[in-house]
Amino acid sequence: MSVTRVFIHGLESSSDGTKGTYFRKRYPDMIVRDYVGTLGERMNTLNDTLAGRKDLILVGSSYGGLMAAIYACENEGKVKKLILLAPALDLEEFEHYLSKKMDIPVIAYHGSQDDVVPLEPVRKIATSIFPNISYNTVNDDHPLSTTFPTFDWDDLLEINN
């Protein structure tokens, strides 16, 4: 099975940010692109990018985590795994999906010092929608500056599994 790996950056970031650069360098087959505009415009870009693809592993950071979660909720059969990094699931744009129950595997990392996306409300939302979740609190800030590069990305992205 051929897996498609995708990184979705946050609201004020780009494909050239720290995480985008990290993924592009280490995983050249990973889709790392820019998302701009409103949430609707960003979702259109994501939907166009992933049209016709399946067996997706989506990595979403902050606002990109919101986008990844929305995509998964709308395309459950296409998503193999969701990796959420301090996902902005507490925004009103996600309220429409709060009654969903998704059985896909989800791994989340959220910094205990996050001053942008509130840890506990987001954990509550994520564990409600994604019962098959491993929600990890790490001693870090919103961008996960210290811990992000220490995660076992080969394992998370199912490289050589």
FIFILO-596752 format. One record per atom (N, C-alpha, C): residue in three letters; atom name; x, y, z. Coordinates in nm, 3 decimals. Each point is the difference from the previous one (the first is absolute). Layout:
<atoms>
["ALA","CA",[X,Y,Z]] ...
</atoms>
This chain:
<atoms>
["MET","N",[0.084,-0.118,0.000]] ["MET","CA",[-0.084,0.118,0.000]] ["MET","C",[0.089,0.124,0.000]] ["SER","N",[-0.031,0.090,-0.088]] ["SER","CA",[0.073,0.125,-0.009]] ["SER","C",[-0.071,0.106,0.084]] ["VAL","N",[0.071,0.056,0.095]] ["VAL","CA",[-0.056,0.101,0.090]] ["VAL","C",[0.039,0.138,-0.052]] ["THR","N",[-0.092,0.095,0.012]] ["THR","CA",[0.029,0.139,-0.033]] ["THR","C",[0.010,0.077,0.131]] ["ARG","N",[0.115,0.062,0.021]] ["ARG","CA",[0.023,0.078,0.122]] ["ARG","C",[-0.014,0.148,-0.035]] ["VAL","N",[-0.070,0.073,0.089]] ["VAL","CA",[-0.029,0.141,-0.026]] ["VAL","C",[0.026,0.080,0.126]] ["PHE","N",[0.068,0.115,-0.014]] ["PHE","CA",[0.016,0.092,0.111]] ["PHE","C",[-0.081,0.126,-0.029]] ["ILE","N",[-0.080,0.044,0.100]] ["ILE","CA",[-0.082,0.120,-0.013]] ["ILE","C",[0.043,0.098,0.108]] ["HIS","N",[0.058,0.112,-0.043]] ["HIS","CA",[0.055,0.100,0.093]] ["HIS","C",[-0.109,0.083,0.067]] ["GLY","N",[0.041,0.077,0.098]] ["GLY","CA",[-0.092,0.084,0.076]] ["GLY","C",[-0.035,0.130,-0.070]] ["LEU","N",[-0.084,0.078,0.066]] ["LEU","CA",[-0.057,0.122,-0.056]] ["LEU","C",[0.106,0.102,-0.042]] ["GLU","N",[0.096,0.025,0.085]] ["GLU","CA",[0.100,0.103,-0.029]] ["GLU","C",[0.132,-0.059,-0.045]] ["SER","N",[-0.001,-0.124,-0.042]] ["SER","CA",[0.121,-0.067,-0.047]] ["SER","C",[-0.010,-0.020,-0.151]] ["SER","N",[0.092,-0.081,-0.052]] ["SER","CA",[0.001,-0.031,-0.143]] ["SER","C",[0.073,-0.132,-0.018]] ["SER","N",[0.009,-0.043,-0.124]] ["SER","CA",[0.073,-0.123,-0.028]] ["SER","C",[0.150,0.018,0.027]] ["ASP","N",[0.044,0.125,0.012]] ["ASP","CA",[0.141,0.028,0.029]] ["ASP","C",[0.027,0.021,0.149]] ["GLY","N",[-0.101,-0.024,0.084]] ["GLY","CA",[0.019,0.013,0.145]] ["GLY","C",[0.086,-0.114,0.052]] ["THR","N",[0.022,-0.001,0.129]] ["THR","CA",[0.086,-0.100,0.064]] ["THR","C",[-0.046,-0.143,-0.030]] ["LYS","N",[-0.128,-0.027,0.019]] ["LYS","CA",[-0.051,-0.137,-0.021]] ["LYS","C",[-0.002,-0.036,-0.148]] ["GLY","N",[-0.045,0.091,-0.084]] ["GLY","CA",[-0.003,-0.026,-0.144]] ["GLY","C",[0.139,-0.030,-0.054]] ["THR","N",[0.098,0.078,0.044]] ["THR","CA",[0.138,-0.021,-0.043]] ["THR","C",[0.051,-0.134,0.051]] ["TYR","N",[-0.031,-0.032,0.124]] ["TYR","CA",[0.040,-0.128,0.060]] ["TYR","C",[-0.053,-0.116,-0.082]] ["PHE","N",[-0.131,0.001,-0.029]] ["PHE","CA",[-0.061,-0.111,-0.073]] ["PHE","C",[0.052,-0.006,-0.144]] ["ARG","N",[0.013,0.113,-0.067]] ["ARG","CA",[0.046,0.000,-0.138]] ["ARG","C",[0.141,-0.060,-0.010]] ["LYS","N",[0.085,0.033,0.096]] ["LYS","CA",[0.138,-0.049,-0.002]] ["LYS","C",[0.007,-0.150,0.029]] ["ARG","N",[-0.075,-0.048,0.098]] ["ARG","CA",[0.010,-0.140,0.044]] ["ARG","C",[-0.091,-0.096,-0.075]] ["TYR","N",[-0.109,0.052,-0.053]] ["TYR","CA",[-0.098,-0.086,-0.068]] ["TYR","C",[-0.037,0.065,-0.134]] ["PRO","N",[0.086,-0.014,-0.100]] ["PRO","CA",[-0.021,0.069,-0.127]] ["PRO","C",[-0.130,-0.038,-0.072]] ["ASP","N",[-0.057,-0.117,0.034]] ["ASP","CA",[-0.125,-0.040,-0.064]] ["ASP","C",[-0.123,0.061,0.068]] ["MET","N",[0.020,0.068,0.112]] ["MET","CA",[-0.112,0.058,0.075]] ["MET","C",[-0.051,0.125,-0.072]] ["ILE","N",[-0.132,0.016,-0.004]] ["ILE","CA",[-0.059,0.120,-0.058]] ["ILE","C",[0.009,0.112,0.103]] ["VAL","N",[0.076,0.104,-0.034]] ["VAL","CA",[0.018,0.117,0.087]] ["VAL","C",[-0.023,0.122,-0.089]] ["ARG","N",[-0.113,0.065,0.019]] ["ARG","CA",[-0.031,0.115,-0.085]] ["ARG","C",[-0.058,0.113,0.082]] ["ASP","N",[-0.022,0.113,-0.063]] ["ASP","CA",[-0.055,0.117,0.069]] ["ASP","C",[-0.152,0.002,-0.007]] ["TYR","N",[-0.059,0.045,0.110]] ["TYR","CA",[-0.145,0.019,0.011]] ["TYR","C",[-0.023,0.144,0.043]] ["VAL","N",[-0.073,0.076,-0.081]] ["VAL","CA",[-0.023,0.142,0.030]] ["VAL","C",[-0.147,0.033,-0.012]] ["GLY","N",[-0.037,0.114,0.059]] ["GLY","CA",[-0.138,0.048,-0.011]] ["GLY","C",[-0.087,-0.046,0.114]] ["THR","N",[-0.130,0.001,-0.025]] ["THR","CA",[-0.097,-0.040,0.101]] ["THR","C",[0.008,-0.152,0.020]] ["LEU","N",[-0.068,-0.047,0.103]] ["LEU","CA",[-0.005,-0.144,0.022]] ["LEU","C",[-0.058,-0.071,-0.122]] ["GLY","N",[-0.105,0.056,-0.058]] ["GLY","CA",[-0.060,-0.059,-0.119]] ["GLY","C",[0.098,-0.009,-0.116]] ["GLU","N",[0.076,0.106,-0.020]] ["GLU","CA",[0.100,0.001,-0.108]] ["GLU","C",[0.111,-0.101,0.028]] ["ARG","N",[0.042,-0.006,0.124]] ["ARG","CA",[0.104,-0.097,0.038]] ["ARG","C",[-0.051,-0.143,-0.018]] ["MET","N",[-0.125,-0.025,0.039]] ["MET","CA",[-0.057,-0.134,-0.016]] ["MET","C",[-0.016,-0.036,-0.147]] ["ASN","N",[-0.035,0.097,-0.084]] ["ASN","CA",[-0.008,-0.026,-0.144]] ["ASN","C",[0.136,-0.042,-0.055]] ["THR","N",[0.105,0.068,0.043]] ["THR","CA",[0.135,-0.035,-0.043]] ["THR","C",[0.035,-0.141,0.046]] ["LEU","N",[-0.033,-0.031,0.126]] ["LEU","CA",[0.029,-0.133,0.053]] ["LEU","C",[-0.080,-0.107,-0.076]] ["ASN","N",[-0.128,0.025,-0.021]] ["ASN","CA",[-0.083,-0.096,-0.073]] ["ASN","C",[0.052,-0.021,-0.142]] ["ASP","N",[0.039,0.107,-0.067]] ["ASP","CA",[0.056,-0.012,-0.136]] ["ASP","C",[0.130,-0.080,0.002]] ["THR","N",[0.084,0.027,0.100]] ["THR","CA",[0.129,-0.068,0.011]] ["THR","C",[-0.018,-0.150,0.022]] ["LEU","N",[-0.101,-0.037,0.076]] ["LEU","CA",[-0.019,-0.141,0.037]] ["LEU","C",[-0.104,-0.072,-0.086]] ["ALA","N",[-0.053,0.067,-0.101]] ["ALA","CA",[-0.100,-0.062,-0.087]] ["ALA","C",[0.054,-0.130,-0.059]] ["GLY","N",[-0.078,-0.107,0.013]] ["GLY","CA",[0.037,-0.129,-0.057]] ["GLY","C",[0.100,-0.079,0.083]] ["ARG","N",[0.042,0.054,0.112]] ["ARG","CA",[0.097,-0.071,0.085]] ["ARG","C",[-0.072,-0.066,0.117]] ["LYS","N",[0.061,-0.107,0.052]] ["LYS","CA",[-0.053,-0.066,0.118]] ["LYS","C",[0.119,-0.050,0.081]] ["ASP","N",[-0.027,-0.073,0.109]] ["ASP","CA",[0.106,-0.046,0.090]] ["ASP","C",[0.088,0.118,0.042]] ["LEU","N",[-0.067,0.103,0.050]] ["LEU","CA",[0.067,0.124,0.038]] ["LEU","C",[0.044,-0.003,0.145]] ["ILE","N",[0.118,0.051,0.024]] ["ILE","CA",[0.046,0.031,0.136]] ["ILE","C",[0.015,0.152,0.003]] ["LEU","N",[-0.090,0.065,0.073]] ["LEU","CA",[-0.001,0.145,0.007]] ["LEU","C",[0.065,0.048,0.128]] ["VAL","N",[0.094,0.092,-0.013]] ["VAL","CA",[0.062,0.066,0.114]] ["VAL","C",[-0.043,0.145,-0.005]] ["GLY","N",[-0.076,0.044,0.102]] ["GLY","CA",[-0.047,0.137,0.003]] ["GLY","C",[0.047,0.072,0.124]] ["SER","N",[0.055,0.119,-0.020]] ["SER","CA",[0.051,0.080,0.110]] ["SER","C",[-0.089,0.121,0.024]] ["SER","N",[-0.053,0.014,0.121]] ["SER","CA",[-0.083,0.113,0.042]] ["SER","C",[-0.121,0.016,-0.092]] ["TYR","N",[-0.006,0.107,-0.079]] ["TYR","CA",[-0.111,0.019,-0.094]] ["TYR","C",[0.001,-0.111,-0.106]] ["GLY","N",[0.119,-0.049,-0.033]] ["GLY","CA",[0.011,-0.115,-0.090]] ["GLY","C",[-0.057,-0.126,0.064]] ["GLY","N",[0.004,-0.008,0.133]] ["GLY","CA",[-0.063,-0.111,0.072]] ["GLY","C",[-0.152,0.008,-0.012]] ["LEU","N",[-0.053,0.123,0.006]] ["LEU","CA",[-0.142,0.021,-0.024]] ["LEU","C",[-0.035,-0.048,-0.141]] ["MET","N",[0.079,0.041,-0.098]] ["MET","CA",[-0.024,-0.040,-0.139]] ["MET","C",[0.007,-0.151,-0.018]] ["ALA","N",[0.101,-0.062,0.060]] ["ALA","CA",[0.015,-0.146,-0.011]] ["ALA","C",[-0.119,-0.072,0.062]] ["ALA","N",[-0.046,0.050,0.116]] ["ALA","CA",[-0.115,-0.063,0.067]] ["ALA","C",[-0.127,0.017,-0.082]] ["ILE","N",[-0.021,0.118,-0.058]] ["ILE","CA",[-0.116,0.021,-0.085]] ["ILE","C",[0.007,-0.092,-0.122]] ["TYR","N",[0.117,-0.007,-0.062]] ["TYR","CA",[0.015,-0.088,-0.117]] ["TYR","C",[-0.033,-0.144,0.039]] ["ALA","N",[0.052,-0.045,0.113]] ["ALA","CA",[-0.026,-0.137,0.046]] ["ALA","C",[-0.149,-0.023,0.024]] ["CYS","N",[-0.066,0.098,0.062]] ["CYS","CA",[-0.143,-0.013,0.028]] ["CYS","C",[-0.082,-0.008,-0.129]] ["GLU","N",[0.047,0.067,-0.103]] ["GLU","CA",[-0.072,0.002,-0.127]] ["GLU","C",[0.042,-0.112,-0.095]] ["ASN","N",[0.113,-0.065,0.028]] ["ASN","CA",[0.055,-0.101,-0.091]] ["ASN","C",[0.054,-0.119,0.078]] ["GLU","N",[-0.079,-0.051,0.093]] ["GLU","CA",[0.048,-0.103,0.093]] ["GLU","C",[0.062,-0.120,-0.070]] ["GLY","N",[-0.057,-0.044,-0.110]] ["GLY","CA",[0.052,-0.118,-0.067]] ["GLY","C",[0.134,0.019,-0.066]] ["LYS","N",[0.045,0.125,-0.015]] ["LYS","CA",[0.127,0.027,-0.067]] ["LYS","C",[0.117,0.015,0.097]] ["VAL","N",[-0.032,0.027,0.127]] ["VAL","CA",[0.104,0.032,0.098]] ["VAL","C",[0.037,-0.124,0.080]] ["LYS","N",[0.128,-0.035,-0.005]] ["LYS","CA",[0.051,-0.117,0.072]] ["LYS","C",[0.039,0.037,0.143]] ["LYS","N",[0.057,0.120,0.016]] ["LYS","CA",[0.046,0.045,0.132]] ["LYS","C",[0.004,0.153,0.001]] ["LEU","N",[-0.026,0.055,0.118]] ["LEU","CA",[0.003,0.144,0.021]] ["LEU","C",[0.101,0.029,0.110]] ["ILE","N",[0.090,0.094,-0.026]] ["ILE","CA",[0.097,0.043,0.101]] ["ILE","C",[-0.024,0.149,0.021]] ["LEU","N",[-0.042,0.036,0.120]] ["LEU","CA",[-0.038,0.137,0.030]] ["LEU","C",[0.100,0.062,0.097]] ["LEU","N",[0.051,0.117,-0.037]] ["LEU","CA",[0.097,0.072,0.081]] ["LEU","C",[-0.066,0.128,0.050]] ["ALA","N",[-0.035,0.004,0.128]] ["ALA","CA",[-0.070,0.114,0.060]] ["ALA","C",[-0.114,0.047,-0.091]] ["PRO","N",[-0.094,-0.090,-0.031]] ["PRO","CA",[-0.103,0.031,-0.099]] ["PRO","C",[-0.103,0.102,0.050]] ["ALA","N",[-0.035,0.094,-0.085]] ["ALA","CA",[-0.094,0.107,0.036]] ["ALA","C",[-0.144,-0.047,-0.015]] ["LEU","N",[-0.036,-0.105,0.074]] ["LEU","CA",[-0.135,-0.057,-0.011]] ["LEU","C",[-0.103,0.078,0.081]] ["ASP","N",[0.044,0.100,0.075]] ["ASP","CA",[-0.091,0.077,0.084]] ["ASP","C",[-0.064,0.117,-0.075]] ["LEU","N",[0.031,0.015,-0.127]] ["LEU","CA",[-0.055,0.111,-0.078]] ["LEU","C",[-0.142,-0.032,-0.046]] ["GLU","N",[-0.079,0.104,-0.018]] ["GLU","CA",[-0.141,-0.021,-0.038]] ["GLU","C",[-0.014,-0.070,-0.134]] ["GLU","N",[0.101,0.009,-0.086]] ["GLU","CA",[-0.004,-0.069,-0.129]] ["GLU","C",[-0.008,-0.151,0.014]] ["PHE","N",[0.032,-0.052,0.119]] ["PHE","CA",[-0.002,-0.145,0.021]] ["PHE","C",[-0.129,-0.046,0.068]] ["GLU","N",[-0.084,0.092,0.044]] ["GLU","CA",[-0.121,-0.036,0.075]] ["GLU","C",[-0.090,-0.096,-0.076]] ["HIS","N",[-0.006,0.013,-0.132]] ["HIS","CA",[-0.085,-0.086,-0.084]] ["HIS","C",[0.037,-0.148,0.016]] ["TYR","N",[0.124,-0.029,0.039]] ["TYR","CA",[0.049,-0.138,0.005]] ["TYR","C",[-0.001,-0.059,0.140]] ["LEU","N",[-0.046,0.075,0.099]] ["LEU","CA",[0.009,-0.044,0.140]] ["LEU","C",[-0.082,-0.125,0.031]] ["SER","N",[-0.099,-0.031,-0.083]] ["SER","CA",[-0.081,-0.120,0.026]] ["SER","C",[0.055,-0.123,-0.073]] ["LYS","N",[0.107,0.016,-0.076]] ["LYS","CA",[0.059,-0.111,-0.074]] ["LYS","C",[0.072,-0.095,0.094]] ["LYS","N",[0.010,-0.126,-0.042]] ["LYS","CA",[0.083,-0.100,0.067]] ["LYS","C",[0.081,-0.067,-0.111]] ["MET","N",[0.131,0.015,0.007]] ["MET","CA",[0.090,-0.051,-0.104]] ["MET","C",[0.085,-0.112,0.058]] ["ASP","N",[0.010,-0.111,-0.071]] ["ASP","CA",[0.073,-0.114,0.051]] ["ASP","C",[0.145,-0.008,-0.049]] ["ILE","N",[0.046,0.102,-0.071]] ["ILE","CA",[0.137,-0.005,-0.052]] ["ILE","C",[0.100,0.023,0.115]] ["PRO","N",[0.120,-0.057,-0.013]] ["PRO","CA",[0.102,0.024,0.101]] ["PRO","C",[0.047,0.146,-0.003]] ["VAL","N",[0.008,0.060,0.118]] ["VAL","CA",[0.044,0.139,0.012]] ["VAL","C",[0.107,0.007,0.108]] ["ILE","N",[0.105,0.072,-0.030]] ["ILE","CA",[0.104,0.028,0.099]] ["ILE","C",[0.010,0.151,0.009]] ["ALA","N",[-0.010,0.053,0.122]] ["ALA","CA",[0.006,0.145,0.020]] ["ALA","C",[0.112,0.033,0.098]] ["TYR","N",[0.065,0.111,-0.027]] ["TYR","CA",[0.100,0.057,0.090]] ["TYR","C",[-0.039,0.144,0.027]] ["HIS","N",[0.005,0.038,0.128]] ["HIS","CA",[-0.041,0.134,0.038]] ["HIS","C",[0.090,0.047,0.114]] ["GLY","N",[0.054,0.118,-0.013]] ["GLY","CA",[0.089,0.054,0.101]] ["GLY","C",[-0.073,0.049,0.124]] ["SER","N",[0.053,-0.034,0.116]] ["SER","CA",[-0.061,0.045,0.126]] ["SER","C",[0.015,0.151,0.020]] ["GLN","N",[0.093,0.062,-0.072]] ["GLN","CA",[0.020,0.145,0.009]] ["GLN","C",[-0.062,0.073,-0.119]] ["ASP","N",[-0.091,-0.065,-0.070]] ["ASP","CA",[-0.062,0.060,-0.119]] ["ASP","C",[-0.084,0.120,0.041]] ["ASP","N",[0.033,0.118,-0.055]] ["ASP","CA",[-0.077,0.120,0.031]] ["ASP","C",[-0.083,0.047,-0.119]] ["VAL","N",[-0.015,-0.088,-0.099]] ["VAL","CA",[-0.079,0.033,-0.120]] ["VAL","C",[-0.126,-0.087,-0.009]] ["VAL","N",[0.018,-0.131,0.011]] ["VAL","CA",[-0.111,-0.095,-0.006]] ["VAL","C",[-0.014,-0.065,0.138]] ["PRO","N",[-0.116,0.015,0.065]] ["PRO","CA",[-0.017,-0.052,0.136]] ["PRO","C",[0.001,-0.153,0.006]] ["LEU","N",[0.087,-0.054,0.082]] ["LEU","CA",[0.021,-0.144,0.009]] ["LEU","C",[-0.125,-0.078,0.040]] ["GLU","N",[-0.057,0.029,0.114]] ["GLU","CA",[-0.109,-0.084,0.052]] ["GLU","C",[-0.127,0.003,-0.084]] ["PRO","N",[-0.048,0.118,-0.043]] ["PRO","CA",[-0.119,-0.002,-0.087]] ["PRO","C",[0.023,-0.078,-0.129]] ["VAL","N",[0.117,0.013,-0.058]] ["VAL","CA",[0.030,-0.071,-0.125]] ["VAL","C",[0.012,-0.150,0.025]] ["ARG","N",[0.063,-0.038,0.110]] ["ARG","CA",[0.009,-0.143,0.034]] ["ARG","C",[-0.140,-0.060,0.014]] ["LYS","N",[-0.090,0.074,0.066]] ["LYS","CA",[-0.136,-0.048,0.020]] ["LYS","C",[-0.071,-0.020,-0.134]] ["ILE","N",[0.013,0.097,-0.089]] ["ILE","CA",[-0.062,-0.010,-0.133]] ["ILE","C",[0.060,-0.118,-0.076]] ["ALA","N",[0.131,-0.008,-0.003]] ["ALA","CA",[0.068,-0.104,-0.079]] ["ALA","C",[-0.034,-0.140,0.049]] ["THR","N",[-0.001,-0.021,0.131]] ["THR","CA",[-0.028,-0.134,0.052]] ["THR","C",[-0.146,-0.037,-0.018]] ["SER","N",[-0.087,0.100,-0.010]] ["SER","CA",[-0.142,-0.027,-0.026]] ["SER","C",[-0.023,-0.046,-0.144]] ["ILE","N",[0.064,0.066,-0.094]] ["ILE","CA",[-0.021,-0.029,-0.142]] ["ILE","C",[0.083,-0.120,-0.046]] ["PHE","N",[0.121,-0.010,0.053]] ["PHE","CA",[0.093,-0.104,-0.041]] ["PHE","C",[0.027,-0.096,0.116]] ["PRO","N",[-0.085,-0.100,0.024]] ["PRO","CA",[0.021,-0.090,0.113]] ["PRO","C",[0.129,-0.082,-0.011]] ["ASN","N",[0.052,-0.017,-0.121]] ["ASN","CA",[0.124,-0.075,-0.021]] ["ASN","C",[0.117,0.098,-0.005]] ["ILE","N",[0.014,0.079,0.108]] ["ILE","CA",[0.103,0.105,0.003]] ["ILE","C",[0.099,-0.024,0.113]] ["SER","N",[0.123,0.037,-0.027]] ["SER","CA",[0.103,0.009,0.103]] ["SER","C",[0.033,0.148,0.011]] ["TYR","N",[-0.047,0.064,0.108]] ["TYR","CA",[0.019,0.145,0.018]] ["TYR","C",[0.115,0.021,0.097]] ["ASN","N",[0.111,0.052,-0.050]] ["ASN","CA",[0.123,0.014,0.077]] ["ASN","C",[0.026,0.146,0.036]] ["THR","N",[0.011,0.026,0.130]] ["THR","CA",[0.038,0.133,0.046]] ["THR","C",[0.151,-0.001,0.020]] ["VAL","N",[0.067,0.097,-0.061]] ["VAL","CA",[0.145,0.010,0.011]] ["VAL","C",[0.036,0.134,0.062]] ["ASN","N",[0.114,0.006,0.065]] ["ASN","CA",[0.046,0.123,0.064]] ["ASN","C",[0.060,0.091,-0.107]] ["ASP","N",[-0.087,0.077,-0.065]] ["ASP","CA",[0.042,0.081,-0.114]] ["ASP","C",[-0.100,0.113,-0.023]] ["ASP","N",[0.031,0.084,-0.100]] ["ASP","CA",[-0.083,0.113,-0.036]] ["ASP","C",[-0.094,-0.038,-0.115]] ["HIS","N",[-0.069,0.099,-0.055]] ["HIS","CA",[-0.096,-0.027,-0.108]] ["HIS","C",[0.066,-0.062,-0.124]] ["PRO","N",[0.112,0.054,-0.048]] ["PRO","CA",[0.061,-0.060,-0.120]] ["PRO","C",[0.073,-0.132,0.027]] ["LEU","N",[0.001,-0.043,0.126]] ["LEU","CA",[0.071,-0.122,0.038]] ["LEU","C",[0.147,0.009,-0.041]] ["SER","N",[0.057,0.117,0.023]] ["SER","CA",[0.136,0.032,-0.044]] ["SER","C",[0.104,-0.101,0.047]] ["THR","N",[-0.010,-0.043,0.124]] ["THR","CA",[0.100,-0.091,0.057]] ["THR","C",[-0.028,-0.145,-0.035]] ["THR","N",[-0.124,-0.041,0.010]] ["THR","CA",[-0.032,-0.143,-0.013]] ["THR","C",[-0.024,-0.048,-0.143]] ["PHE","N",[-0.047,0.088,-0.089]] ["PHE","CA",[-0.035,-0.041,-0.137]] ["PHE","C",[0.110,-0.084,-0.067]] ["PRO","N",[0.126,0.047,0.003]] ["PRO","CA",[0.103,-0.079,-0.070]] ["PRO","C",[0.036,-0.131,0.071]] ["THR","N",[-0.047,-0.016,0.124]] ["THR","CA",[0.035,-0.123,0.074]] ["THR","C",[-0.102,-0.112,-0.021]] ["PHE","N",[-0.115,0.032,-0.061]] ["PHE","CA",[-0.101,-0.103,-0.023]] ["PHE","C",[0.053,-0.103,-0.100]] ["ASP","N",[-0.041,-0.125,0.014]] ["ASP","CA",[0.043,-0.107,-0.090]] ["ASP","C",[-0.083,0.009,-0.129]] ["TRP","N",[0.039,0.092,-0.087]] ["TRP","CA",[-0.078,0.026,-0.121]] ["TRP","C",[-0.003,-0.119,-0.094]] ["ASP","N",[0.108,-0.078,-0.007]] ["ASP","CA",[-0.004,-0.119,-0.086]] ["ASP","C",[-0.113,-0.093,0.044]] ["ASP","N",[-0.015,-0.019,0.129]] ["ASP","CA",[-0.106,-0.086,0.052]] ["ASP","C",[-0.137,0.067,-0.020]] ["LEU","N",[-0.012,0.127,0.035]] ["LEU","CA",[-0.126,0.071,-0.013]] ["LEU","C",[-0.049,0.000,-0.145]] ["LEU","N",[0.092,0.016,-0.093]] ["LEU","CA",[-0.035,0.007,-0.142]] ["LEU","C",[0.005,-0.136,-0.067]] ["GLU","N",[0.022,-0.105,0.081]] ["GLU","CA",[0.001,-0.138,-0.048]] ["GLU","C",[0.103,-0.022,-0.110]] ["ILE","N",[0.118,0.054,0.022]] ["ILE","CA",[0.111,-0.021,-0.093]] ["ILE","C",[0.061,-0.137,0.033]] ["ASN","N",[0.011,-0.085,-0.098]] ["ASN","CA",[0.057,-0.136,0.014]] ["ASN","C",[-0.080,-0.088,0.097]] ["ASN","N",[-0.128,0.025,0.011]] ["ASN","CA",[-0.086,-0.087,0.085]] ["ASN","C",[-0.065,-0.105,-0.086]] 
</atoms>
